[in-house]
Amino acid sequence: MSFLRMKLIKGKDYAYLVENLWKKEGKSSRQKVKRYVGRVYSFELKEDLNLGFLLFINEENIEKYVKSSTFMKIIKDLINWEFYKHGISNTEFNVELETPIIKRAGREVCIKINDGFLCGVHLERLINFRKAELEEDEDIRGYNLAKVFVDAGINVPQEVFIKIFERMGGINE
């Protein structure tokens, strides 16, 4: 299992993807750095607006929005919404979903927002999230999808999350 680890260097935080490795003999583990993720930039919430404000939709249109949008478009819209709420400039920080990576001045970076870190590692996990990879239990499927969003620092509104989950076939009827 891999996770992000922050390291403070000369007063600035940097993120690394780290993996726990268990020693065969004994009950101890060690951590191995898999890759450098980038400098961490932290942002606080500036304005708490609902997603409908940015997308010009109301609660009645959420289902239509989710059904008519690709998963990539929904992710991009949610990221733009978080950027807007946290006062993050789309011109300063470039989100490339195709790669996936977040860059500032041509370098890979990590953005700390809400309870997570928006970075290439978490974007990749979110984009590659597949129903087939999940456990059979509906509660576990929902938990895993929610965890991927939270790890990426994206607070998905409940009504949007439910529609995404339903669209992905997360609810057995």
Residue frames as qw, qx, qy, qz and C-alpha x, y, z in Angstrom:
[[0.000, 0.888, 0.459, 0.000, 0.00, 0.00, 0.00],
 [0.444, 0.178, 0.009, 0.878, 1.33, 3.39, -0.95],
 [0.169, -0.886, -0.408, 0.138, 0.56, 6.82, 0.47],
 [0.312, 0.781, -0.083, 0.536, 1.83, 10.40, 0.40],
 [0.653, -0.506, -0.249, 0.505, 4.43, 11.52, 2.90],
 [0.130, 0.965, -0.002, 0.228, 5.31, 15.16, 3.44],
 [0.748, -0.174, -0.128, 0.628, 8.87, 16.23, 4.09],
 [0.068, -0.990, -0.066, 0.107, 9.79, 19.70, 5.31],
 [0.732, 0.071, 0.125, 0.666, 12.90, 21.01, 3.55],
 [0.266, 0.036, 0.006, 0.963, 14.14, 24.56, 4.21],
 [0.219, 0.290, 0.384, -0.849, 10.70, 25.59, 5.46],
 [0.576, 0.249, -0.312, -0.714, 8.77, 24.21, 2.48],
 [0.736, -0.012, 0.630, -0.246, 6.73, 21.01, 2.25],
 [0.361, 0.394, -0.703, -0.470, 7.42, 18.45, -0.45],
 [0.861, -0.011, 0.291, -0.417, 5.37, 15.32, -1.18],
 [0.123, 0.396, -0.889, -0.196, 6.67, 11.84, -1.89],
 [0.881, -0.053, -0.227, -0.411, 4.84, 8.63, -2.75],
 [0.130, -0.479, 0.821, -0.280, 5.91, 6.10, -0.13],
 [0.821, -0.054, -0.474, -0.314, 5.28, 2.37, 0.18],
 [0.607, -0.532, 0.517, -0.285, 5.36, 0.21, 3.30],
 [0.684, 0.316, -0.655, -0.061, 7.49, -2.91, 2.93],
 [0.802, -0.502, 0.209, -0.247, 7.19, -5.64, 5.54],
 [0.063, 0.576, -0.815, 0.027, 10.35, -7.50, 6.49],
 [0.763, 0.000, -0.598, -0.245, 10.03, -11.25, 6.08],
 [0.601, -0.175, -0.656, 0.422, 11.70, -11.95, 9.37],
 [0.132, -0.210, -0.437, 0.864, 10.26, -10.14, 12.36],
 [0.090, 0.739, 0.667, -0.033, 7.23, -7.94, 12.58],
 [0.141, -0.658, 0.001, 0.740, 8.67, -4.65, 11.41],
 [0.575, 0.700, 0.374, 0.199, 8.34, -2.63, 8.27],
 [0.341, -0.379, 0.173, 0.843, 10.31, -0.03, 6.43],
 [0.425, 0.799, 0.291, -0.309, 9.24, 2.61, 3.99],
 [0.533, -0.002, 0.497, 0.685, 10.50, 3.00, 0.48],
 [0.234, 0.641, 0.002, -0.731, 10.10, 6.21, -1.52],
 [0.659, 0.388, 0.617, 0.186, 8.56, 5.28, -4.87],
 [0.406, 0.490, 0.308, 0.708, 8.65, 8.75, -6.42],
 [0.116, -0.248, -0.206, 0.939, 8.75, 12.48, -5.86],
 [0.171, 0.691, 0.700, 0.050, 5.30, 14.07, -6.23],
 [0.233, 0.639, 0.171, 0.713, 6.19, 17.76, -5.96],
 [0.084, 0.093, -0.408, 0.904, 6.18, 20.82, -3.76],
 [0.154, -0.595, -0.785, 0.077, 3.06, 21.18, -1.61],
 [0.064, -0.250, -0.020, -0.966, 1.01, 24.37, -1.78],
 [0.101, -0.431, -0.829, 0.341, -1.66, 24.77, 0.90],
 [0.170, -0.307, -0.256, -0.901, -4.90, 26.70, 0.48],
 [0.124, 0.280, 0.735, -0.605, -7.70, 27.53, 2.90],
 [0.137, 0.636, 0.732, 0.205, -11.36, 27.82, 1.96],
 [0.100, -0.022, 0.006, 0.995, -12.11, 31.40, 0.89],
 [0.512, 0.086, -0.014, -0.855, -15.75, 31.17, -0.19],
 [0.296, 0.078, 0.946, -0.111, -18.11, 28.25, 0.41],
 [0.528, 0.299, -0.188, -0.773, -20.29, 28.13, -2.70],
 [0.784, 0.112, 0.589, -0.162, -22.38, 25.22, -3.86],
 [0.429, -0.067, 0.718, 0.544, -21.45, 23.45, -7.08],
 [0.324, 0.694, 0.634, 0.104, -24.68, 24.55, -8.76],
 [0.034, -0.908, -0.019, 0.418, -23.54, 28.17, -8.53],
 [0.232, -0.536, 0.596, 0.550, -20.49, 27.46, -10.69],
 [0.228, 0.086, 0.881, 0.406, -22.25, 25.13, -13.15],
 [0.383, 0.066, -0.103, -0.915, -25.50, 27.11, -13.29],
 [0.511, -0.195, -0.787, -0.285, -27.55, 24.07, -12.25],
 [0.525, -0.423, 0.322, -0.664, -30.01, 23.44, -9.45],
 [0.442, -0.220, 0.835, -0.244, -30.75, 20.27, -7.47],
 [0.782, 0.383, 0.353, -0.343, -33.37, 19.14, -9.99],
 [0.643, 0.708, -0.263, -0.127, -30.78, 19.25, -12.80],
 [0.326, -0.635, 0.700, 0.007, -28.01, 17.34, -11.00],
 [0.762, 0.074, 0.643, -0.001, -29.12, 13.95, -12.33],
 [0.659, 0.739, 0.143, 0.008, -29.25, 15.33, -15.89],
 [0.066, 0.890, -0.451, -0.007, -25.79, 16.90, -15.45],
 [0.499, -0.434, 0.750, 0.016, -24.22, 13.63, -14.20],
 [0.771, 0.300, 0.561, -0.010, -25.92, 11.51, -16.90],
 [0.581, 0.806, 0.099, 0.052, -24.93, 13.85, -19.73],
 [0.011, 0.884, -0.467, 0.036, -21.33, 14.46, -18.59],
 [0.794, 0.241, -0.522, 0.195, -18.33, 12.17, -18.87],
 [0.760, -0.545, -0.218, 0.279, -16.58, 11.14, -15.67],
 [0.576, 0.049, 0.012, 0.816, -13.56, 13.23, -16.80],
 [0.033, -0.590, -0.210, -0.779, -15.76, 16.32, -17.26],
 [0.619, -0.714, -0.276, -0.178, -17.28, 15.84, -13.81],
 [0.758, -0.323, -0.130, 0.551, -13.79, 15.55, -12.28],
 [0.374, 0.277, 0.112, 0.878, -12.63, 18.67, -14.13],
 [0.272, -0.695, -0.273, -0.607, -15.73, 20.60, -13.00],
 [0.727, -0.635, -0.248, 0.081, -15.22, 19.49, -9.38],
 [0.668, -0.125, -0.048, 0.732, -11.56, 20.57, -9.50],
 [0.142, 0.464, 0.183, 0.855, -12.50, 23.95, -10.99],
 [0.500, -0.729, -0.312, -0.349, -15.12, 24.35, -8.24],
 [0.758, -0.501, -0.171, 0.381, -12.52, 23.59, -5.52],
 [0.499, 0.146, 0.067, 0.852, -10.07, 26.02, -7.17],
 [0.110, -0.641, -0.265, -0.712, -12.73, 28.72, -7.20],
 [0.640, -0.707, -0.271, -0.133, -13.70, 28.15, -3.54],
 [0.763, -0.446, -0.037, 0.466, -10.05, 28.19, -2.42],
 [0.077, 0.953, -0.122, -0.266, -8.94, 31.14, -4.56],
 [0.624, -0.258, 0.583, 0.452, -6.55, 29.05, -6.67],
 [0.336, 0.677, -0.254, -0.604, -5.64, 30.46, -10.06],
 [0.892, 0.301, 0.338, 0.003, -6.20, 28.20, -13.09],
 [0.531, 0.807, -0.218, 0.140, -3.45, 30.11, -14.86],
 [0.169, -0.735, 0.620, -0.214, -0.91, 29.56, -12.08],
 [0.473, -0.188, 0.852, -0.124, -1.74, 25.87, -11.51],
 [0.547, 0.310, -0.513, -0.585, -2.30, 23.73, -14.58],
 [0.677, -0.065, 0.680, -0.273, -4.32, 20.52, -14.16],
 [0.422, 0.368, -0.679, -0.476, -3.68, 17.98, -16.92],
 [0.806, -0.089, 0.411, -0.417, -6.15, 15.10, -16.55],
 [0.855, 0.434, -0.250, -0.132, -4.78, 13.24, -19.57],
 [0.342, 0.616, -0.654, 0.274, -1.33, 12.83, -18.03],
 [0.253, -0.892, -0.295, -0.231, -2.50, 13.13, -15.04],
 [0.571, -0.067, -0.259, 0.776, -0.41, 15.81, -13.37],
 [0.106, -0.965, -0.239, 0.032, -0.67, 19.24, -11.74],
 [0.651, 0.166, -0.006, 0.740, 1.99, 21.75, -12.67],
 [0.122, -0.967, -0.102, 0.198, 3.09, 25.17, -11.56],
 [0.051, 0.860, -0.437, -0.258, 5.73, 26.93, -13.64],
 [0.651, 0.472, -0.570, -0.171, 6.33, 23.67, -15.54],
 [0.134, 0.297, -0.885, 0.332, 7.02, 21.58, -12.41],
 [0.561, -0.371, -0.716, -0.186, 4.89, 18.90, -10.84],
 [0.130, -0.317, 0.462, -0.818, 3.20, 20.10, -7.63],
 [0.318, -0.396, -0.857, 0.091, 0.73, 18.98, -5.00],
 [0.227, -0.446, -0.014, -0.866, -2.14, 21.15, -3.73],
 [0.187, -0.228, -0.850, 0.437, -3.32, 20.66, -0.15],
 [0.385, -0.234, -0.109, -0.886, -7.03, 21.48, 0.07],
 [0.803, -0.328, -0.144, -0.477, -9.77, 20.30, 2.40],
 [0.762, -0.474, 0.431, -0.099, -8.65, 16.98, 3.91],
 [0.903, 0.162, 0.327, 0.228, -6.56, 15.78, 0.98],
 [0.268, -0.565, 0.444, 0.642, -3.88, 16.43, -1.59],
 [0.709, 0.664, 0.162, -0.175, -4.72, 17.18, -5.21],
 [0.179, -0.646, 0.648, 0.360, -1.75, 15.78, -7.11],
 [0.493, 0.377, -0.654, -0.432, -0.92, 13.49, -10.00],
 [0.082, 0.081, -0.978, 0.175, -0.97, 10.36, -7.83],
 [0.298, 0.335, 0.697, -0.560, -4.46, 10.99, -6.49],
 [0.512, 0.484, -0.148, -0.694, -5.77, 12.21, -9.85],
 [0.346, 0.289, -0.845, -0.287, -4.55, 8.98, -11.44],
 [0.051, 0.124, 0.940, -0.313, -6.32, 6.91, -8.78],
 [0.398, 0.449, 0.391, -0.698, -9.51, 8.90, -9.31],
 [0.487, 0.486, -0.392, -0.611, -9.43, 8.71, -13.10],
 [0.382, 0.238, -0.878, -0.165, -8.60, 5.00, -13.11],
 [0.405, -0.028, 0.711, -0.574, -11.19, 4.14, -10.48],
 [0.462, 0.027, -0.704, -0.539, -13.25, 1.25, -11.80],
 [0.776, -0.254, 0.124, -0.564, -16.29, -0.52, -10.46],
 [0.911, 0.138, -0.387, -0.029, -14.70, -3.88, -11.34],
 [0.425, 0.383, -0.613, 0.545, -11.84, -3.24, -8.92],
 [0.393, -0.426, 0.345, -0.738, -14.20, -2.81, -6.00],
 [0.147, 0.009, 0.939, -0.310, -15.46, -5.31, -3.49],
 [0.164, -0.388, -0.815, -0.398, -18.88, -6.82, -4.08],
 [0.208, -0.619, -0.634, 0.414, -20.44, -5.18, -1.03],
 [0.151, 0.823, 0.342, 0.427, -22.27, -1.94, -1.86],
 [0.416, -0.904, -0.025, 0.097, -21.07, -0.19, 1.31],
 [0.668, -0.370, 0.333, 0.553, -17.45, -0.99, 0.51],
 [0.469, 0.477, 0.441, 0.598, -17.87, 0.26, -3.09],
 [0.062, -0.932, -0.233, -0.270, -19.27, 3.55, -1.81],
 [0.582, -0.755, 0.122, 0.277, -16.55, 3.90, 0.83],
 [0.686, -0.079, 0.384, 0.612, -13.79, 3.26, -1.73],
 [0.316, 0.666, 0.374, 0.562, -15.18, 5.82, -4.18],
 [0.276, -0.947, -0.121, -0.113, -15.58, 8.41, -1.41],
 [0.701, -0.547, 0.189, 0.417, -12.02, 7.75, -0.17],
 [0.608, 0.247, 0.355, 0.666, -10.55, 8.41, -3.61],
 [0.070, 0.834, 0.260, 0.482, -12.30, 11.79, -3.74],
 [0.516, -0.856, -0.015, 0.031, -11.33, 12.72, -0.16],
 [0.764, -0.264, 0.226, 0.544, -7.68, 11.74, -0.73],
 [0.444, 0.413, 0.337, 0.720, -7.67, 14.10, -3.73],
 [0.122, -0.259, -0.274, 0.918, -9.07, 16.92, -1.58],
 [0.260, -0.191, -0.479, -0.817, -12.34, 17.07, -3.51],
 [0.262, 0.204, 0.709, -0.622, -15.47, 17.50, -1.39],
 [0.156, -0.212, -0.747, -0.610, -18.15, 16.08, -3.66],
 [0.495, -0.127, 0.203, -0.835, -21.64, 17.30, -2.76],
 [0.456, -0.007, 0.848, -0.271, -23.72, 14.40, -1.47],
 [0.692, 0.515, 0.314, -0.396, -26.36, 14.61, -4.21],
 [0.483, 0.701, -0.468, -0.237, -23.65, 14.59, -6.93],
 [0.119, -0.410, 0.900, -0.086, -21.79, 11.70, -5.27],
 [0.615, 0.172, 0.691, -0.339, -24.96, 9.60, -5.13],
 [0.697, 0.638, 0.040, -0.326, -25.66, 10.20, -8.83],
 [0.277, 0.664, -0.687, -0.105, -22.05, 9.37, -9.78],
 [0.316, -0.238, 0.893, -0.217, -22.21, 6.22, -7.65],
 [0.706, 0.365, 0.487, -0.363, -25.50, 5.17, -9.22],
 [0.585, 0.716, -0.244, -0.292, -24.15, 5.84, -12.72],
 [0.132, 0.568, -0.812, -0.004, -21.10, 3.70, -12.04],
 [0.767, -0.091, -0.589, -0.240, -23.41, 0.84, -11.07],
 [0.117, 0.334, -0.719, 0.598, -22.56, 1.15, -7.40],
 [0.516, -0.055, 0.500, -0.693, -26.06, 0.47, -6.15],
 [0.065, -0.073, -0.969, -0.227, -27.57, -2.96, -6.62],
 [0.517, 0.037, 0.130, -0.845, -31.28, -2.75, -7.29]]
